[in-house]
């Protein structure tokens, strides 16, 4: 059996890229004093027995820098959406404004900024662990192939070096994104 090294490395890159994208998506939900649709769009609402993200239930707009306006298509879901927002980690109280829901984001306190910074660091570490786990799985597979004499020991060593370079590249992406988000949070 011929080992397709390019395919293995391509799949590994794809998996690592998804880990970085997931990390970045989690970070958009962490506010740094400014309103952003990503803060609420993925909050799940119990909507007729199904967990539905708010973004699938209406439009989310930003009428002011620290305010989010949610206009639902089904006005009967207002109470369910309000309840889901209150139960979320946003730490805000939504106001029902007729047929809309308004969320006014308070100024961030120093303690809250430090707390958010810790949360972002936790997400970054989870992303780095995911990337290292992908590396480990690929290396385990290659070592098994070397043991089964499908690839040579030299080829395994070369691939290990290449895999480590790719891993470092993706961990650096996580570190850069973390650094930017921490700066955004702490400087507000």
FIDRENDO-226455 format. One record per residue (C-alpha): x, y, z. Coordinates in Angstrom, 2 decimals. Example, Ala and Ser with C-alpha at 12.3 -4.5 7.8 and 13.67 -1.06 7.14 Angstrom:
NODE         x         y         z
NODE     12.30     -4.50      7.80
NODE     13.67     -1.06      7.14
***
This chain:
NODE         x         y         z
NODE      0.00      0.00      0.00
NODE      1.31      3.44     -0.93
NODE      0.99      6.14      1.70
NODE     -0.26      9.43      0.28
NODE      1.74     11.90      2.37
NODE      0.23     14.93      0.65
NODE     -3.29     13.76      1.46
NODE     -2.36     13.07      5.10
NODE     -0.83     16.53      5.50
NODE     -3.73     18.19      3.66
NODE     -6.27     16.49      5.94
NODE     -4.23     17.48      8.98
NODE     -4.10     21.12      7.82
NODE     -7.88     21.10      7.24
NODE     -8.54     19.75     10.74
NODE     -6.19     22.28     12.33
NODE     -7.76     25.09     10.31
NODE    -11.18     24.08     11.65
NODE     -9.83     24.19     15.21
NODE     -8.53     27.74     14.65
NODE    -11.81     28.82     13.01
NODE    -13.81     27.37     15.89
NODE    -11.63     29.29     18.35
NODE    -12.11     32.54     16.42
NODE    -15.87     31.95     16.26
NODE    -15.99     31.45     20.04
NODE    -14.09     34.70     20.52
NODE    -16.54     36.76     18.45
NODE    -19.15     35.88     21.06
NODE    -17.05     37.54     23.76
NODE    -17.80     41.20     23.87
NODE    -15.29     43.90     24.43
NODE    -17.65     46.73     25.24
NODE    -19.14     47.03     21.75
NODE    -22.29     45.40     20.45
NODE    -21.89     42.76     17.73
NODE    -24.49     40.37     16.28
NODE    -22.21     37.42     17.09
NODE    -22.84     38.02     20.80
NODE    -26.39     36.67     20.47
NODE    -26.76     34.98     17.10
NODE    -25.78     31.50     18.30
NODE    -27.70     31.54     21.59
NODE    -29.99     28.53     21.42
NODE    -33.71     29.02     22.06
NODE    -36.18     26.24     22.87
NODE    -38.43     26.89     19.87
NODE    -41.24     24.35     19.48
NODE    -39.09     21.66     21.08
NODE    -35.99     22.31     18.94
NODE    -32.85     24.17     20.05
NODE    -32.76     26.97     17.46
NODE    -30.12     29.73     17.21
NODE    -31.50     33.27     17.40
NODE    -30.01     34.09     13.97
NODE    -32.49     31.62     12.45
NODE    -35.43     33.26     14.18
NODE    -35.13     36.91     13.14
NODE    -32.84     39.77     12.25
NODE    -30.14     41.10     14.55
NODE    -29.06     44.71     14.15
NODE    -26.87     47.22     15.99
NODE    -28.75     50.56     16.20
NODE    -26.18     52.03     18.61
NODE    -22.59     51.05     19.52
NODE    -23.66     49.34     22.77
NODE    -27.10     48.11     21.78
NODE    -28.40     45.01     20.01
NODE    -31.87     44.90     18.48
NODE    -33.50     41.56     17.71
NODE    -36.58     41.58     15.47
NODE    -38.19     38.16     15.48
NODE    -40.19     36.83     12.55
NODE    -42.45     34.84     14.90
NODE    -43.59     37.28     17.57
NODE    -44.88     34.41     19.76
NODE    -41.25     33.41     20.41
NODE    -40.33     36.65     22.21
NODE    -40.62     35.14     25.72
NODE    -38.54     32.08     24.76
NODE    -35.79     34.27     23.23
NODE    -35.80     36.59     26.25
NODE    -35.45     33.58     28.57
NODE    -32.57     32.12     26.49
NODE    -30.68     35.43     26.55
NODE    -31.10     35.69     30.33
NODE    -29.79     32.12     30.73
NODE    -26.77     32.79     28.49
NODE    -23.30     33.83     29.69
NODE    -23.79     37.36     28.34
NODE    -24.75     38.66     31.75
NODE    -27.34     41.15     30.44
NODE    -31.07     41.70     30.84
NODE    -32.98     41.93     27.56
NODE    -35.85     44.44     27.35
NODE    -38.94     43.55     25.35
NODE    -39.81     46.63     23.33
NODE    -43.17     45.89     21.75
NODE    -42.34     43.35     19.04
NODE    -38.55     43.58     19.42
NODE    -35.96     42.68     22.01
NODE    -33.31     45.25     22.95
NODE    -30.11     44.46     24.76
NODE    -28.07     47.35     26.12
NODE    -24.51     46.36     26.94
NODE    -23.11     48.02     30.06
NODE    -19.60     49.44     30.18
NODE    -17.14     46.73     31.11
NODE    -15.65     46.92     34.59
NODE    -11.99     46.14     35.15
NODE    -12.96     42.88     36.92
NODE    -15.18     41.83     34.00
NODE    -12.40     42.60     31.51
NODE     -9.98     40.38     33.49
NODE    -12.64     37.65     33.66
NODE    -13.22     37.85     29.88
NODE     -9.46     37.77     29.31
NODE     -9.24     34.55     31.36
NODE    -12.10     33.05     29.34
NODE    -10.39     33.88     26.05
NODE     -7.15     32.30     27.33
NODE     -9.11     29.15     28.23
NODE    -10.58     28.98     24.71
NODE     -7.11     29.49     23.24
NODE     -5.68     26.65     25.30
NODE     -8.54     24.39     24.18
NODE     -7.73     25.25     20.57
NODE     -4.02     24.55     21.09
NODE     -4.85     21.20     22.72
NODE     -7.13     20.32     19.79
NODE     -4.31     21.13     17.34
NODE     -1.81     19.04     19.32
NODE     -4.30     16.16     19.46
NODE     -4.62     16.27     15.67
NODE     -0.81     16.16     15.42
NODE     -0.68     13.21     17.81
NODE     -3.31     11.26     15.85
NODE     -1.47     11.80     12.55
NODE      1.86     10.82     14.10
NODE      0.33      7.67     15.63
NODE     -1.03      6.68     12.23
NODE      2.35      7.28     10.56
NODE      4.21      5.31     13.26
NODE      1.80      2.43     12.70
NODE      2.52      2.61      8.97
NODE      6.26      2.61      9.65
NODE      5.86     -0.41     11.93
NODE      3.92     -2.17      9.15
NODE      6.79     -1.29      6.75
NODE      4.57      0.97      4.62
NODE      6.96      3.90      5.07
NODE     10.65      4.01      5.95
NODE     12.10      5.25      9.23
NODE     13.78      8.17      7.40
NODE     10.52      9.13      5.74
NODE      8.76      9.01      9.11
NODE     11.42     11.34     10.58
NODE     11.03     13.81      7.67
NODE      7.25     13.76      8.04
NODE      7.50     14.30     11.79
NODE      9.52     17.46     11.20
NODE      7.05     18.71      8.60
NODE      4.09     17.91     10.88
NODE      5.72     19.82     13.74
NODE      6.25     22.86     11.49
NODE      2.59     22.81     10.46
NODE      1.51     22.40     14.09
NODE      3.65     25.38     15.13
NODE      2.12     27.45     12.32
NODE     -1.45     26.80     13.52
NODE     -0.61     27.30     17.20
NODE      0.92     30.64     16.23
NODE     -2.39     31.57     14.51
NODE     -4.22     30.85     17.77
NODE     -1.66     32.88     19.76
NODE     -1.99     35.88     17.41
NODE     -5.79     35.81     17.57
NODE     -5.61     35.52     21.38
NODE     -3.23     38.46     21.61
NODE     -5.52     40.67     19.48
NODE     -8.63     39.73     21.44
NODE     -6.93     40.28     24.81
NODE     -5.80     43.71     23.67
NODE     -9.34     44.52     22.51
NODE    -10.82     43.37     25.84
NODE     -8.32     45.01     28.17
NODE     -8.15     48.32     26.30
NODE    -11.86     48.39     25.47
***
